[in-house]
């Protein structure tokens, strides 16, 4: 049920983006990213990149969103790396 709600918001945001309603798409992608970041999901990075594209369509700089997406992926990678059994010292 939660995944269905995410899917519906994602579809709506993509429709906004396709119809050049960039501001509405940007806000919805940021909301989705925030929810996914709280769960530690890598989807947060994707939503942040889509938010950046929405901002670029508005004629604005999407650097902050891209930077945040990169930091999100780095955090997930570091967390996964340090918790992986192969990285544990014997």
N, CA, C and O atoms as a GROMACS GRO file, in nm:
protein
  360
    1UNK      N    1   0.082  -0.119   0.000
    1UNK     CA    2   0.000   0.000   0.000
    1UNK      C    3   0.087   0.126   0.000
    1UNK      O    4   0.057   0.221  -0.072
    2UNK      N    5   0.193   0.127   0.080
    2UNK     CA    6   0.284   0.242   0.083
    2UNK      C    7   0.353   0.256  -0.052
    2UNK      O    8   0.364   0.367  -0.105
    3UNK      N    9   0.399   0.144  -0.110
    3UNK     CA   10   0.464   0.149  -0.240
    3UNK      C   11   0.370   0.201  -0.347
    3UNK      O   12   0.413   0.270  -0.439
    4UNK      N   13   0.243   0.169  -0.336
    4UNK     CA   14   0.145   0.219  -0.433
    4UNK      C   15   0.132   0.370  -0.423
    4UNK      O   16   0.118   0.439  -0.524
    5UNK      N   17   0.136   0.422  -0.302
    5UNK     CA   18   0.128   0.568  -0.283
    5UNK      C   19   0.251   0.636  -0.342
    5UNK      O   20   0.240   0.742  -0.403
    6UNK      N   21   0.367   0.575  -0.323
    6UNK     CA   22   0.490   0.629  -0.382
    6UNK      C   23   0.480   0.626  -0.533
    6UNK      O   24   0.515   0.723  -0.600
    7UNK      N   25   0.433   0.517  -0.587
    7UNK     CA   26   0.418   0.502  -0.732
    7UNK      C   27   0.324   0.609  -0.788
    7UNK      O   28   0.351   0.667  -0.893
    8UNK      N   29   0.214   0.633  -0.720
    8UNK     CA   30   0.118   0.734  -0.767
    8UNK      C   31   0.180   0.873  -0.766
    8UNK      O   32   0.162   0.950  -0.861
    9UNK      N   33   0.254   0.907  -0.660
    9UNK     CA   34   0.319   1.038  -0.654
    9UNK      C   35   0.427   1.049  -0.761
    9UNK      O   36   0.443   1.155  -0.822
   10UNK      N   37   0.500   0.941  -0.783
   10UNK     CA   38   0.604   0.940  -0.886
   10UNK      C   39   0.541   0.961  -1.024
   10UNK      O   40   0.589   1.042  -1.103
   11UNK      N   41   0.434   0.889  -1.053
   11UNK     CA   42   0.364   0.905  -1.181
   11UNK      C   43   0.313   1.047  -1.199
   11UNK      O   44   0.323   1.104  -1.308
   12UNK      N   45   0.258   1.104  -1.093
   12UNK     CA   46   0.207   1.241  -1.100
   12UNK      C   47   0.322   1.340  -1.125
   12UNK      O   48   0.309   1.430  -1.208
   13UNK      N   49   0.433   1.322  -1.055
   13UNK     CA   50   0.548   1.410  -1.074
   13UNK      C   51   0.603   1.399  -1.216
   13UNK      O   52   0.639   1.500  -1.276
   14UNK      N   53   0.608   1.279  -1.270
   14UNK     CA   54   0.654   1.260  -1.408
   14UNK      C   55   0.558   1.326  -1.507
   14UNK      O   56   0.602   1.382  -1.608
   15UNK      N   57   0.430   1.320  -1.479
   15UNK     CA   58   0.331   1.386  -1.564
   15UNK      C   59   0.352   1.537  -1.560
   15UNK      O   60   0.348   1.603  -1.663
   16UNK      N   61   0.374   1.591  -1.440
   16UNK     CA   62   0.405   1.733  -1.428
   16UNK      C   63   0.528   1.769  -1.510
   16UNK      O   64   0.529   1.870  -1.581
   17UNK      N   65   0.631   1.687  -1.499
   17UNK     CA   66   0.756   1.713  -1.570
   17UNK      C   67   0.734   1.711  -1.721
   17UNK      O   68   0.783   1.797  -1.794
   18UNK      N   69   0.660   1.612  -1.766
   18UNK     CA   70   0.632   1.598  -1.910
   18UNK      C   71   0.551   1.716  -1.962
   18UNK      O   72   0.570   1.760  -2.075
   19UNK      N   73   0.462   1.768  -1.880
   19UNK     CA   74   0.375   1.880  -1.920
   19UNK      C   75   0.435   2.016  -1.887
   19UNK      O   76   0.366   2.118  -1.890
   20UNK      N   77   0.564   2.016  -1.856
   20UNK     CA   78   0.638   2.140  -1.828
   20UNK      C   79   0.584   2.216  -1.707
   20UNK      O   80   0.595   2.339  -1.701
   21UNK      N   81   0.527   2.144  -1.612
   21UNK     CA   82   0.487   2.203  -1.485
   21UNK      C   83   0.600   2.173  -1.386
   21UNK      O   84   0.585   2.100  -1.289
   22UNK      N   85   0.714   2.235  -1.417
   22UNK     CA   86   0.839   2.199  -1.350
   22UNK      C   87   0.840   2.227  -1.201
   22UNK      O   88   0.898   2.150  -1.124
   23UNK      N   89   0.779   2.335  -1.160
   23UNK     CA   90   0.779   2.369  -1.018
   23UNK      C   91   0.704   2.265  -0.936
   23UNK      O   92   0.750   2.223  -0.830
   24UNK      N   93   0.590   2.223  -0.985
   24UNK     CA   94   0.511   2.121  -0.915
   24UNK      C   95   0.586   1.988  -0.914
   24UNK      O   96   0.587   1.918  -0.812
   25UNK      N   97   0.650   1.953  -1.026
   25UNK     CA   98   0.728   1.829  -1.033
   25UNK      C   99   0.845   1.835  -0.935
   25UNK      O  100   0.871   1.738  -0.865
   26UNK      N  101   0.913   1.948  -0.931
   26UNK     CA  102   1.028   1.964  -0.840
   26UNK      C  103   0.986   1.941  -0.696
   26UNK      O  104   1.052   1.867  -0.623
   27UNK      N  105   0.879   2.004  -0.654
   27UNK     CA  106   0.833   1.990  -0.515
   27UNK      C  107   0.794   1.846  -0.483
   27UNK      O  108   0.824   1.797  -0.374
   28UNK      N  109   0.729   1.778  -0.576
   28UNK     CA  110   0.686   1.641  -0.552
   28UNK      C  111   0.807   1.546  -0.549
   28UNK      O  112   0.812   1.456  -0.465
   29UNK      N  113   0.903   1.566  -0.638
   29UNK     CA  114   1.023   1.483  -0.634
   29UNK      C  115   1.102   1.504  -0.505
   29UNK      O  116   1.156   1.409  -0.450
   30UNK      N  117   1.108   1.628  -0.458
   30UNK     CA  118   1.177   1.653  -0.330
   30UNK      C  119   1.106   1.584  -0.214
   30UNK      O  120   1.171   1.530  -0.124
   31UNK      N  121   0.973   1.587  -0.216
   31UNK     CA  122   0.896   1.519  -0.111
   31UNK      C  123   0.924   1.368  -0.114
   31UNK      O  124   0.946   1.306  -0.010
   32UNK      N  125   0.924   1.310  -0.234
   32UNK     CA  126   0.953   1.168  -0.247
   32UNK      C  127   1.095   1.136  -0.200
   32UNK      O  128   1.118   1.037  -0.131
   33UNK      N  129   1.190   1.222  -0.238
   33UNK     CA  130   1.330   1.201  -0.197
   33UNK      C  131   1.344   1.206  -0.046
   33UNK      O  132   1.413   1.122   0.013
   34UNK      N  133   1.279   1.301   0.017
   34UNK     CA  134   1.286   1.315   0.162
   34UNK      C  135   1.233   1.189   0.231
   34UNK      O  136   1.293   1.140   0.326
   35UNK      N  137   1.120   1.139   0.183
   35UNK     CA  138   1.062   1.018   0.242
   35UNK      C  139   1.155   0.898   0.225
   35UNK      O  140   1.169   0.817   0.317
   36UNK      N  141   1.218   0.887   0.109
   36UNK     CA  142   1.308   0.773   0.084
   36UNK      C  143   1.438   0.787   0.162
   36UNK      O  144   1.494   0.686   0.206
   37UNK      N  145   1.487   0.910   0.180
   37UNK     CA  146   1.608   0.930   0.260
   37UNK      C  147   1.587   0.885   0.403
   37UNK      O  148   1.677   0.829   0.465
   38UNK      N  149   1.470   0.910   0.456
   38UNK     CA  150   1.440   0.869   0.593
   38UNK      C  151   1.447   0.717   0.608
   38UNK      O  152   1.476   0.666   0.716
   39UNK      N  153   1.419   0.646   0.499
   39UNK     CA  154   1.423   0.499   0.500
   39UNK      C  155   1.560   0.445   0.459
   39UNK      O  156   1.584   0.325   0.468
   40UNK      N  157   1.650   0.534   0.415
   40UNK     CA  158   1.781   0.490   0.371
   40UNK      C  159   1.778   0.424   0.234
   40UNK      O  160   1.866   0.344   0.202
   41UNK      N  161   1.679   0.456   0.155
   41UNK     CA  162   1.661   0.395   0.024
   41UNK      C  163   1.741   0.469  -0.084
   41UNK      O  164   1.750   0.592  -0.082
   42UNK      N  165   1.797   0.392  -0.176
   42UNK     CA  166   1.872   0.452  -0.287
   42UNK      C  167   1.780   0.526  -0.384
   42UNK      O  168   1.828   0.603  -0.467
   43UNK      N  169   1.651   0.503  -0.375
   43UNK     CA  170   1.556   0.577  -0.459
   43UNK      C  171   1.562   0.727  -0.432
   43UNK      O  172   1.527   0.808  -0.518
   44UNK      N  173   1.608   0.764  -0.313
   44UNK     CA  174   1.619   0.906  -0.279
   44UNK      C  175   1.708   0.978  -0.379
   44UNK      O  176   1.677   1.090  -0.420
   45UNK      N  177   1.818   0.915  -0.418
   45UNK     CA  178   1.909   0.975  -0.514
   45UNK      C  179   1.844   0.996  -0.649
   45UNK      O  180   1.863   1.100  -0.712
   46UNK      N  181   1.768   0.898  -0.693
   46UNK     CA  182   1.697   0.911  -0.821
   46UNK      C  183   1.597   1.026  -0.816
   46UNK      O  184   1.590   1.107  -0.909
   47UNK      N  185   1.522   1.033  -0.709
   47UNK     CA  186   1.423   1.141  -0.696
   47UNK      C  187   1.491   1.278  -0.690
   47UNK      O  188   1.438   1.375  -0.743
   48UNK      N  189   1.607   1.285  -0.627
   48UNK     CA  190   1.681   1.411  -0.622
   48UNK      C  191   1.731   1.451  -0.761
   48UNK      O  192   1.728   1.569  -0.796
   49UNK      N  193   1.775   1.354  -0.839
   49UNK     CA  194   1.820   1.386  -0.975
   49UNK      C  195   1.703   1.432  -1.062
   49UNK      O  196   1.719   1.522  -1.144
   50UNK      N  197   1.588   1.372  -1.042
   50UNK     CA  198   1.469   1.416  -1.116
   50UNK      C  199   1.426   1.555  -1.070
   50UNK      O  200   1.379   1.636  -1.151
   51UNK      N  201   1.442   1.584  -0.943
   51UNK     CA  202   1.413   1.719  -0.892
   51UNK      C  203   1.507   1.820  -0.956
   51UNK      O  204   1.467   1.931  -0.990
   52UNK      N  205   1.634   1.782  -0.972
   52UNK     CA  206   1.731   1.870  -1.037
   52UNK      C  207   1.691   1.897  -1.182
   52UNK      O  208   1.698   2.011  -1.228
   53UNK      N  209   1.648   1.794  -1.252
   53UNK     CA  210   1.604   1.813  -1.391
   53UNK      C  211   1.483   1.906  -1.397
   53UNK      O  212   1.472   1.989  -1.487
   54UNK      N  213   1.393   1.892  -1.302
   54UNK     CA  214   1.277   1.981  -1.296
   54UNK      C  215   1.321   2.125  -1.278
   54UNK      O  216   1.265   2.216  -1.339
   55UNK      N  217   1.420   2.145  -1.195
   55UNK     CA  218   1.471   2.279  -1.169
   55UNK      C  219   1.540   2.336  -1.293
   55UNK      O  220   1.526   2.454  -1.324
   56UNK      N  221   1.614   2.251  -1.363
   56UNK     CA  222   1.681   2.294  -1.486
   56UNK      C  223   1.579   2.336  -1.590
   56UNK      O  224   1.601   2.432  -1.664
   57UNK      N  225   1.467   2.265  -1.598
   57UNK     CA  226   1.361   2.303  -1.692
   57UNK      C  227   1.301   2.439  -1.658
   57UNK      O  228   1.244   2.505  -1.744
   58UNK      N  229   1.315   2.481  -1.534
   58UNK     CA  230   1.268   2.613  -1.493
   58UNK      C  231   1.370   2.721  -1.528
   58UNK      O  232   1.345   2.840  -1.506
   59UNK      N  233   1.484   2.680  -1.582
   59UNK     CA  234   1.590   2.775  -1.612
   59UNK      C  235   1.678   2.806  -1.493
   59UNK      O  236   1.752   2.904  -1.494
   60UNK      N  237   1.671   2.722  -1.391
   60UNK     CA  238   1.750   2.741  -1.270
   60UNK      C  239   1.860   2.636  -1.263
   60UNK      O  240   1.861   2.541  -1.341
   61UNK      N  241   1.951   2.653  -1.170
   61UNK     CA  242   2.063   2.562  -1.151
   61UNK      C  243   2.019   2.445  -1.062
   61UNK      O  244   1.967   2.466  -0.953
   62UNK      N  245   2.040   2.322  -1.108
   62UNK     CA  246   2.004   2.203  -1.031
   62UNK      C  247   2.120   2.145  -0.953
   62UNK      O  248   2.114   2.031  -0.908
   63UNK      N  249   2.228   2.224  -0.938
   63UNK     CA  250   2.350   2.175  -0.873
   63UNK      C  251   2.324   2.120  -0.733
   63UNK      O  252   2.373   2.013  -0.698
   64UNK      N  253   2.248   2.192  -0.652
   64UNK     CA  254   2.225   2.150  -0.513
   64UNK      C  255   2.160   2.013  -0.505
   64UNK      O  256   2.197   1.930  -0.422
   65UNK      N  257   2.063   1.989  -0.591
   65UNK     CA  258   1.994   1.859  -0.590
   65UNK      C  259   2.088   1.748  -0.637
   65UNK      O  260   2.087   1.638  -0.580
   66UNK      N  261   2.170   1.776  -0.740
   66UNK     CA  262   2.266   1.676  -0.786
   66UNK      C  263   2.369   1.646  -0.678
   66UNK      O  264   2.405   1.530  -0.656
   67UNK      N  265   2.416   1.749  -0.609
   67UNK     CA  266   2.511   1.732  -0.501
   67UNK      C  267   2.450   1.648  -0.389
   67UNK      O  268   2.516   1.558  -0.335
   68UNK      N  269   2.327   1.677  -0.354
   68UNK     CA  270   2.260   1.601  -0.248
   68UNK      C  271   2.240   1.456  -0.290
   68UNK      O  272   2.252   1.365  -0.208
   69UNK      N  273   2.210   1.432  -0.418
   69UNK     CA  274   2.196   1.295  -0.468
   69UNK      C  275   2.327   1.220  -0.455
   69UNK      O  276   2.330   1.105  -0.412
   70UNK      N  277   2.437   1.286  -0.493
   70UNK     CA  278   2.568   1.223  -0.480
   70UNK      C  279   2.601   1.189  -0.336
   70UNK      O  280   2.652   1.081  -0.307
   71UNK      N  281   2.573   1.281  -0.246
   71UNK     CA  282   2.598   1.257  -0.104
   71UNK      C  283   2.512   1.143  -0.051
   71UNK      O  284   2.556   1.064   0.032
   72UNK      N  285   2.390   1.135  -0.101
   72UNK     CA  286   2.300   1.026  -0.060
   72UNK      C  287   2.356   0.892  -0.101
   72UNK      O  288   2.360   0.798  -0.021
   73UNK      N  289   2.401   0.881  -0.228
   73UNK     CA  290   2.458   0.755  -0.276
   73UNK      C  291   2.587   0.721  -0.203
   73UNK      O  292   2.613   0.605  -0.172
   74UNK      N  293   2.669   0.822  -0.175
   74UNK     CA  294   2.794   0.799  -0.102
   74UNK      C  295   2.766   0.747   0.039
   74UNK      O  296   2.832   0.655   0.086
   75UNK      N  297   2.668   0.806   0.104
   75UNK     CA  298   2.632   0.762   0.240
   75UNK      C  299   2.584   0.618   0.239
   75UNK      O  300   2.621   0.539   0.326
   76UNK      N  301   2.502   0.583   0.140
   76UNK     CA  302   2.451   0.445   0.130
   76UNK      C  303   2.566   0.350   0.101
   76UNK      O  304   2.572   0.241   0.158
   77UNK      N  305   2.657   0.391   0.012
   77UNK     CA  306   2.770   0.305  -0.022
   77UNK      C  307   2.862   0.283   0.098
   77UNK      O  308   2.907   0.171   0.123
   78UNK      N  309   2.889   0.390   0.172
   78UNK     CA  310   2.975   0.377   0.289
   78UNK      C  311   2.911   0.290   0.396
   78UNK      O  312   2.977   0.209   0.460
   79UNK      N  313   2.783   0.307   0.414
   79UNK     CA  314   2.710   0.227   0.513
   79UNK      C  315   2.714   0.080   0.473
   79UNK      O  316   2.738  -0.007   0.557
   80UNK      N  317   2.689   0.053   0.346
   80UNK     CA  318   2.693  -0.085   0.297
   80UNK      C  319   2.831  -0.145   0.303
   80UNK      O  320   2.847  -0.263   0.332
   81UNK      N  321   2.934  -0.063   0.275
   81UNK     CA  322   3.072  -0.111   0.275
   81UNK      C  323   3.117  -0.148   0.416
   81UNK      O  324   3.177  -0.254   0.436
   82UNK      N  325   3.087  -0.063   0.512
   82UNK     CA  326   3.133  -0.089   0.648
   82UNK      C  327   3.056  -0.201   0.715
   82UNK      O  328   3.105  -0.263   0.810
   83UNK      N  329   2.938  -0.228   0.668
   83UNK     CA  330   2.859  -0.336   0.730
   83UNK      C  331   2.876  -0.468   0.656
   83UNK      O  332   2.822  -0.570   0.699
   84UNK      N  333   2.949  -0.467   0.545
   84UNK     CA  334   2.968  -0.589   0.467
   84UNK      C  335   3.065  -0.681   0.542
   84UNK      O  336   3.167  -0.634   0.591
   85UNK      N  337   3.036  -0.812   0.551
   85UNK     CA  338   3.120  -0.904   0.627
   85UNK      C  339   3.264  -0.909   0.576
   85UNK      O  340   3.355  -0.933   0.656
   86UNK      N  341   3.288  -0.888   0.448
   86UNK     CA  342   3.422  -0.897   0.393
   86UNK      C  343   3.511  -0.783   0.442
   86UNK      O  344   3.633  -0.794   0.434
   87UNK      N  345   3.453  -0.675   0.493
   87UNK     CA  346   3.533  -0.561   0.539
   87UNK      C  347   3.568  -0.571   0.687
   87UNK      O  348   3.640  -0.485   0.739
   88UNK      N  349   3.521  -0.672   0.755
   88UNK     CA  350   3.546  -0.686   0.897
   88UNK      C  351   3.688  -0.742   0.920
   88UNK      O  352   3.731  -0.834   0.852
   89UNK      N  353   3.757  -0.685   1.015
   89UNK     CA  354   3.891  -0.729   1.049
   89UNK      C  355   3.881  -0.859   1.129
   89UNK      O  356   3.801  -0.871   1.222
   90UNK      N  357   3.964  -0.955   1.090
   90UNK     CA  358   3.961  -1.084   1.160
   90UNK      C  359   4.033  -1.078   1.292
   90UNK      O  360   4.040  -1.178   1.364
   0.00000   0.00000   0.00000
